[in-house]
């Protein structure tokens, strides 16, 4: 299948949310996050960046990239007027770390206004990301709530260091046009589902059938 997003870049002009992850597997919580970002941030599209391998997650139990990509495409098919896009562009351009992916995407699509999307768990763990300071100065980002992580994320070291650049939720629609660093926390209904729980449930179901 030809890539949905060209890796040579083009002149498109739009606001694009980037939702990176293993999606092992994708679930309704991911889709809800993406749809909420479309509405509240005034985005034209959300790209699901299906990672070839998250450096912070174990390799054991990770489904093949093609399987995870197919799962995302099937889950988002027809949702939000096809404004949700599944892509393995990180595999195509040879990046694994967020900072490298953002740098390449900004070169490939110089007219696109990107916004990085993540759950509160991502903000809580951001200090472990490679060159996280470069990331926040490269692209605005939006944080959505995640049960069990919100207090640690919003009162953690990273949030405190970036407090001066946090926008109020009422200004979320301007985030894509803001010069980074800029970020916003979007209050929203919380979905406790997780890929880890889904995999555990699938494994338990498989054992019962044996």
TILUMBA-65423 format. One line per field, with one value per residue: residue number from 1; x, y, z of N, C-alpha, C in turn; residue in three letters. Coordinates in pm, whole numbers, always signed. Example, Ala and Ser with C-alpha at 12.3 -4.5 7.8 and 13.67 -1.06 7.14 Angstrom:
2
resi = (1/2)
npx = (+1319/+1285)
npy = (-569/-225)
npz = (+780/+708)
capx = (+1230/+1367)
capy = (-450/-106)
capz = (+780/+714)
cpx = (+1320/+1290)
cpy = (-330/+3)
cpz = (+780/+787)
resn = (ala/ser)
This chain:
210
resi = (1/2/3/4/5/6/7/8/9/10/11/12/13/14/15/16/17/18/19/20/21/22/23/24/25/26/27/28/29/30/31/32/33/34/35/36/37/38/39/40/41/42/43/44/45/46/47/48/49/50/51/52/53/54/55/56/57/58/59/60/61/62/63/64/65/66/67/68/69/70/71/72/73/74/75/76/77/78/79/80/81/82/83/84/85/86/87/88/89/90/91/92/93/94/95/96/97/98/99/100/101/102/103/104/105/106/107/108/109/110/111/112/113/114/115/116/117/118/119/120/121/122/123/124/125/126/127/128/129/130/131/132/133/134/135/136/137/138/139/140/141/142/143/144/145/146/147/148/149/150/151/152/153/154/155/156/157/158/159/160/161/162/163/164/165/166/167/168/169/170/171/172/173/174/175/176/177/178/179/180/181/182/183/184/185/186/187/188/189/190/191/192/193/194/195/196/197/198/199/200/201/202/203/204/205/206/207/208/209/210)
npx = (+84/+57/+218/+22/+91/+314/+665/+846/+770/+559/+359/+140/-93/-200/-347/-217/-251/-31/-24/+155/+263/+272/+43/-60/-269/-441/-708/-1039/-1001/-778/-890/-1096/-942/-810/-1027/-1131/-920/-922/-1157/-1132/-887/-901/-809/-710/-646/-560/-273/-198/+86/+227/+447/+763/+894/+887/+1125/+1105/+953/+912/+1035/+932/+625/+535/+345/+390/+483/+331/+94/-1/-33/-229/-436/-490/-572/-806/-960/-1001/-1124/-1333/-1404/-1470/-1492/-1279/-1063/-883/-573/-380/-42/+282/+501/+728/+877/+931/+1090/+1292/+1310/+1301/+1285/+1100/+1194/+1356/+1173/+992/+1163/+1224/+968/+892/+1070/+996/+733/+698/+500/+300/+126/+213/+94/+181/+35/-67/-127/-184/-8/+210/+312/+389/+601/+779/+1029/+1202/+1230/+1425/+1613/+1411/+1376/+1438/+1225/+997/+1051/+1024/+771/+429/+232/-36/-206/-397/-635/-563/-662/-533/-289/-302/-267/+9/+122/+44/+144/+401/+762/+822/+587/+588/+822/+751/+542/+498/+441/+204/-117/-449/-735/-946/-827/-742/-794/-616/-369/-222/-122/+53/+376/+621/+789/+471/+175/-114/-355/-622/-919/-1135/-1375/-1270/-1104/-1046/-940/-672/-395/-235/-405/-589/-430/-368/-622/-683/-488/-565/-813/-734/-600/-812/-947/-784)
npy = (-119/+221/+494/+700/+956/+1156/+1101/+1272/+1524/+1816/+2098/+2144/+2326/+2344/+2273/+2039/+1771/+1563/+1239/+1029/+689/+342/+196/-61/-269/-28/+166/+267/+487/+621/+710/+876/+1075/+1184/+1282/+1471/+1649/+1742/+1897/+2080/+2205/+2309/+2173/+2054/+1796/+1484/+1302/+969/+853/+568/+396/+250/+136/+200/+362/+364/+154/-200/-454/-708/-867/-680/-618/-679/-403/-368/-498/-345/-97/-160/-217/+36/+175/+36/+89/+370/+414/+599/+765/+1086/+1215/+1126/+1266/+1174/+1018/+738/+644/+514/+676/+735/+500/+500/+730/+681/+744/+731/+860/+1121/+1387/+1376/+1295/+1512/+1716/+1628/+1616/+1884/+1989/+1850/+1934/+2235/+2432/+2345/+2363/+2215/+2029/+1865/+1583/+1435/+1212/+1270/+1099/+1101/+1362/+1343/+1169/+1297/+1402/+1195/+1172/+1186/+1475/+1656/+1926/+2050/+1958/+2089/+2347/+2334/+2259/+2334/+2181/+1965/+1844/+1579/+1456/+1170/+898/+860/+978/+1254/+1443/+1401/+1473/+1746/+1873/+1809/+1808/+1887/+2022/+2233/+2367/+2456/+2623/+2897/+2909/+2788/+2775/+2897/+2680/+2787/+2913/+2723/+2683/+2848/+2739/+2603/+2808/+2937/+3053/+2824/+2781/+2648/+2536/+2339/+2220/+2007/+1986/+1707/+1437/+1131/+837/+525/+303/+97/+1/-195/-329/-430/-612/-790/-889/-1013/-1212/-1361/-1450/-1610/-1812/-1930/-2053/-2256)
npz = (+0/-85/+81/+297/+366/+200/+187/+82/+125/+94/-20/+146/+345/+658/+982/+1192/+1412/+1594/+1689/+1850/+1903/+2019/+1980/+2053/+2135/+1918/+2060/+2176/+2339/+2227/+1986/+2076/+2202/+1977/+1824/+2000/+2011/+1746/+1749/+1973/+1939/+1692/+1461/+1133/+1061/+1226/+1268/+1316/+1437/+1395/+1576/+1490/+1697/+2028/+2220/+2497/+2572/+2631/+2406/+2404/+2350/+2171/+1892/+1536/+1324/+1086/+1150/+1366/+1242/+1052/+1226/+1338/+1109/+1045/+1271/+1264/+1027/+829/+1040/+1173/+926/+770/+862/+1034/+1022/+956/+980/+895/+891/+1043/+1033/+762/+722/+891/+1170/+1533/+1771/+1928/+1905/+1678/+1485/+1479/+1388/+1130/+1011/+1017/+836/+606/+570/+552/+571/+730/+1038/+1317/+1601/+1890/+2037/+2342/+2620/+2975/+3101/+2931/+2965/+3232/+3211/+3050/+3107/+3066/+2800/+2502/+2460/+2551/+2603/+2363/+2214/+2325/+2252/+1989/+1889/+1957/+2220/+2326/+2609/+2724/+2965/+3174/+3355/+3681/+3628/+3609/+3837/+3898/+3655/+3610/+3831/+3833/+3771/+3502/+3416/+3598/+3526/+3279/+3321/+3271/+3005/+2962/+2822/+2893/+2895/+2749/+2540/+2368/+2097/+1966/+1984/+1780/+1628/+1786/+1888/+1979/+2299/+2392/+2545/+2636/+2867/+2827/+2969/+3000/+2953/+3098/+2985/+3097/+2976/+2859/+2651/+2760/+2941/+2759/+2614/+2819/+2877/+2635/+2634/+2857/+2771/+2561/+2699/+2834/+2630/+2558)
capx = (+0/+133/+205/-82/+160/+438/+786/+930/+720/+479/+327/+11/-105/-307/-313/-213/-213/+51/-48/+251/+246/+285/-91/-40/-332/-519/-836/-1133/-944/-696/-979/-1162/-843/-787/-1146/-1140/-818/-971/-1257/-1091/-767/-926/-716/-763/-625/-473/-197/-155/+221/+245/+591/+828/+941/+903/+1246/+1074/+867/+981/+1009/+850/+482/+503/+300/+461/+439/+225/-28/-48/-78/-358/-535/-527/-649/-939/-1033/-1037/-1184/-1460/-1428/-1439/-1480/-1145/-963/-785/-487/-283/+79/+407/+603/+853/+953/+973/+1196/+1399/+1323/+1237/+1268/+1009/+1267/+1402/+1054/+943/+1256/+1208/+836/+891/+1142/+918/+608/+731/+385/+205/+138/+198/+73/+203/-74/-31/-201/-114/+104/+323/+372/+452/+724/+850/+1168/+1281/+1239/+1550/+1616/+1276/+1377/+1431/+1089/+901/+1082/+1007/+632/+332/+175/-159/-212/-533/-632/-551/-685/-418/-167/-321/-198/+155/+162/+22/+222/+535/+875/+813/+479/+631/+923/+688/+418/+480/+398/+76/-233/-575/-809/-1033/-748/-689/-806/-506/-242/-148/-61/+143/+519/+663/+707/+331/+103/-244/-418/-761/-1010/-1224/-1409/-1153/-1122/-945/-893/-531/-352/-182/-519/-647/-343/-384/-752/-674/-408/-646/-915/-668/-573/-938/-988/-693)
capy = (+0/+344/+572/+802/+1084/+1146/+1122/+1373/+1654/+1888/+2234/+2155/+2425/+2303/+2249/+1893/+1713/+1442/+1148/+921/+579/+205/+149/-206/-222/+96/+145/+377/+604/+693/+775/+986/+1180/+1247/+1358/+1586/+1743/+1806/+1998/+2182/+2274/+2362/+2108/+2001/+1651/+1424/+1191/+866/+810/+434/+387/+121/+82/+304/+334/+354/+39/-326/-516/-827/-844/-578/-673/-623/-270/-378/-537/-232/+4/-207/-202/+177/+211/-22/+155/+508/+421/+670/+849/+1230/+1256/+1089/+1364/+1097/+953/+644/+643/+460/+764/+726/+389/+537/+831/+629/+806/+660/+952/+1231/+1507/+1358/+1291/+1648/+1792/+1586/+1655/+2029/+2013/+1795/+2008/+2364/+2519/+2284/+2400/+2091/+2027/+1731/+1542/+1327/+1201/+1320/+1009/+1147/+1478/+1297/+1096/+1371/+1422/+1080/+1176/+1240/+1617/+1706/+2073/+2086/+1928/+2193/+2470/+2305/+2240/+2341/+2050/+1959/+1731/+1539/+1384/+1024/+858/+817/+1050/+1398/+1522/+1389/+1546/+1890/+1927/+1752/+1896/+1944/+2121/+2351/+2441/+2513/+2688/+3031/+2896/+2716/+2854/+2853/+2592/+2865/+2959/+2604/+2696/+2928/+2674/+2569/+2929/+2995/+3024/+2744/+2686/+2676/+2411/+2352/+2100/+2010/+1907/+1625/+1308/+1044/+699/+449/+188/+102/-108/-302/-406/-504/-727/-887/-952/-1102/-1328/-1442/-1513/-1717/-1924/-1998/-2131/-2369)
capz = (+0/-92/+204/+296/+376/+122/+266/+19/+165/-4/+17/+212/+452/+748/+1122/+1207/+1540/+1582/+1800/+1837/+1997/+1970/+1943/+2064/+2012/+1923/+2127/+2166/+2406/+2129/+1889/+2147/+2218/+1848/+1785/+2089/+1967/+1624/+1782/+2068/+1892/+1558/+1368/+1008/+1064/+1327/+1214/+1409/+1402/+1451/+1596/+1462/+1825/+2130/+2298/+2639/+2597/+2603/+2276/+2427/+2344/+2072/+1764/+1421/+1281/+985/+1220/+1445/+1147/+997/+1332/+1348/+990/+1057/+1381/+1234/+894/+821/+1157/+1162/+787/+721/+907/+1111/+924/+1011/+898/+948/+832/+1119/+976/+626/+724/+974/+1303/+1644/+1881/+1896/+1863/+1540/+1400/+1463/+1306/+990/+962/+996/+711/+496/+554/+615/+585/+823/+1179/+1391/+1745/+1945/+2125/+2433/+2744/+3093/+3131/+2851/+3031/+3356/+3177/+2946/+3145/+3019/+2654/+2449/+2426/+2568/+2597/+2221/+2168/+2366/+2180/+1847/+1851/+2066/+2252/+2403/+2703/+2761/+3093/+3179/+3495/+3758/+3593/+3599/+3941/+3882/+3536/+3622/+3942/+3822/+3741/+3367/+3414/+3674/+3450/+3160/+3366/+3212/+2865/+2956/+2784/+2951/+2805/+2661/+2425/+2302/+1952/+1911/+2013/+1659/+1571/+1886/+1879/+2094/+2375/+2425/+2568/+2700/+2922/+2784/+3054/+2917/+3012/+3099/+2946/+3171/+2899/+2822/+2564/+2846/+2990/+2645/+2585/+2928/+2859/+2520/+2672/+2947/+2690/+2486/+2789/+2866/+2514/+2540)
cpx = (+88/+115/+99/-20/+291/+560/+881/+884/+636/+441/+195/+17/-224/-254/-325/-171/-137/+31/+43/+226/+268/+153/-94/-137/-394/-651/-919/-1080/-857/-783/-1050/-1067/-824/-906/-1163/-1038/-860/-1063/-1198/-969/-786/-833/-787/-753/-550/-405/-159/-18/+248/+395/+647/+880/+966/+1025/+1219/+986/+941/+942/+918/+702/+440/+466/+379/+401/+322/+91/-86/-101/-214/-469/-583/-613/-791/-1023/-1082/-1107/-1321/-1491/-1389/-1416/-1344/-1040/-863/-706/-386/-160/+196/+525/+734/+941/+1010/+1090/+1308/+1420/+1251/+1207/+1184/+1084/+1313/+1283/+1002/+1033/+1239/+1074/+829/+969/+1061/+794/+622/+613/+279/+232/+108/+171/+95/+93/-28/-123/-119/+2/+229/+393/+446/+587/+816/+997/+1260/+1301/+1373/+1531/+1476/+1271/+1370/+1290/+994/+929/+1061/+862/+540/+277/+53/-161/-358/-529/-624/-566/-558/-291/-181/-251/-46/+203/+155/+99/+365/+638/+861/+706/+519/+731/+864/+563/+394/+426/+266/-38/-355/-655/-897/-960/-690/-693/-696/-372/-159/-75/+38/+288/+560/+779/+568/+261/-27/-287/-566/-846/-1111/-1264/-1293/-1189/-1010/-889/-746/-497/-299/-295/-583/-563/-358/-516/-750/-596/-488/-754/-857/-640/-700/-984/-901/-741)
cpy = (+124/+423/+680/+941/+1073/+1178/+1222/+1514/+1718/+2025/+2250/+2256/+2386/+2294/+2099/+1855/+1584/+1358/+1028/+811/+444/+153/-5/-270/-84/+67/+274/+504/+687/+773/+893/+1103/+1257/+1334/+1483/+1692/+1815/+1923/+2113/+2262/+2333/+2304/+2064/+1849/+1613/+1305/+1097/+817/+676/+404/+251/+57/+194/+272/+316/+235/-91/-383/-638/-791/-739/-644/-611/-489/-279/-413/-420/-121/-33/-191/-59/+217/+158/+51/+294/+523/+489/+761/+993/+1272/+1233/+1195/+1301/+1012/+863/+638/+578/+545/+761/+612/+426/+636/+794/+699/+722/+753/+1072/+1352/+1496/+1357/+1432/+1730/+1757/+1631/+1805/+2066/+1965/+1877/+2146/+2456/+2464/+2334/+2274/+2119/+1884/+1701/+1429/+1326/+1255/+1229/+1050/+1266/+1437/+1231/+1175/+1394/+1310/+1082/+1237/+1386/+1681/+1859/+2121/+2064/+2042/+2326/+2454/+2308/+2260/+2202/+2063/+1833/+1705/+1452/+1233/+982/+809/+895/+1202/+1478/+1520/+1470/+1697/+1954/+1875/+1854/+1963/+2051/+2248/+2434/+2511/+2595/+2821/+3025/+2819/+2810/+2808/+2773/+2669/+2916/+2842/+2616/+2777/+2856/+2649/+2689/+2994/+2959/+2940/+2811/+2739/+2544/+2438/+2216/+2111/+1925/+1834/+1502/+1212/+900/+617/+331/+206/-18/-225/-390/-488/-627/-833/-961/-1051/-1228/-1421/-1517/-1630/-1837/-2002/-2088/-2254/-2493)
cpz = (+0/+37/+191/+296/+300/+207/+201/+55/+55/+52/+90/+326/+538/+890/+1147/+1349/+1518/+1708/+1782/+1938/+1934/+1917/+1939/+2165/+2030/+1992/+2123/+2234/+2312/+2033/+1953/+2166/+2088/+1806/+1871/+2048/+1839/+1658/+1864/+2023/+1753/+1453/+1241/+1003/+1192/+1261/+1328/+1364/+1469/+1454/+1556/+1590/+1923/+2216/+2447/+2672/+2560/+2467/+2292/+2427/+2242/+1940/+1649/+1378/+1184/+1049/+1298/+1354/+1088/+1099/+1346/+1228/+998/+1161/+1342/+1099/+899/+938/+1127/+1017/+727/+754/+1003/+1013/+996/+921/+972/+900/+911/+1066/+839/+627/+821/+1107/+1408/+1761/+1837/+1844/+1719/+1443/+1374/+1372/+1158/+934/+935/+870/+591/+465/+618/+638/+679/+964/+1261/+1539/+1791/+2046/+2215/+2554/+2859/+3132/+3054/+2914/+3157/+3328/+3085/+2980/+3101/+2868/+2611/+2407/+2437/+2562/+2453/+2167/+2201/+2299/+2029/+1803/+1972/+2096/+2340/+2486/+2736/+2884/+3075/+3325/+3562/+3732/+3604/+3709/+3924/+3762/+3557/+3736/+3942/+3779/+3604/+3360/+3488/+3595/+3328/+3194/+3296/+3069/+2850/+2923/+2863/+2849/+2708/+2537/+2346/+2150/+1887/+1921/+1887/+1599/+1668/+1857/+2000/+2169/+2405/+2442/+2640/+2754/+2891/+2878/+2967/+2995/+2997/+3065/+3008/+3093/+2863/+2736/+2646/+2896/+2879/+2615/+2693/+2915/+2744/+2555/+2763/+2870/+2612/+2574/+2822/+2751/+2494/+2614)
resn = (unk/unk/unk/unk/unk/unk/unk/unk/unk/unk/unk/unk/unk/unk/unk/unk/unk/unk/unk/unk/unk/unk/unk/unk/unk/unk/unk/unk/unk/unk/unk/unk/unk/unk/unk/unk/unk/unk/unk/unk/unk/unk/unk/unk/unk/unk/unk/unk/unk/unk/unk/unk/unk/unk/unk/unk/unk/unk/unk/unk/unk/unk/unk/unk/unk/unk/unk/unk/unk/unk/unk/unk/unk/unk/unk/unk/unk/unk/unk/unk/unk/unk/unk/unk/unk/unk/unk/unk/unk/unk/unk/unk/unk/unk/unk/unk/unk/unk/unk/unk/unk/unk/unk/unk/unk/unk/unk/unk/unk/unk/unk/unk/unk/unk/unk/unk/unk/unk/unk/unk/unk/unk/unk/unk/unk/unk/unk/unk/unk/unk/unk/unk/unk/unk/unk/unk/unk/unk/unk/unk/unk/unk/unk/unk/unk/unk/unk/unk/unk/unk/unk/unk/unk/unk/unk/unk/unk/unk/unk/unk/unk/unk/unk/unk/unk/unk/unk/unk/unk/unk/unk/unk/unk/unk/unk/unk/unk/unk/unk/unk/unk/unk/unk/unk/unk/unk/unk/unk/unk/unk/unk/unk/unk/unk/unk/unk/unk/unk/unk/unk/unk/unk/unk/unk/unk/unk/unk/unk/unk/unk)
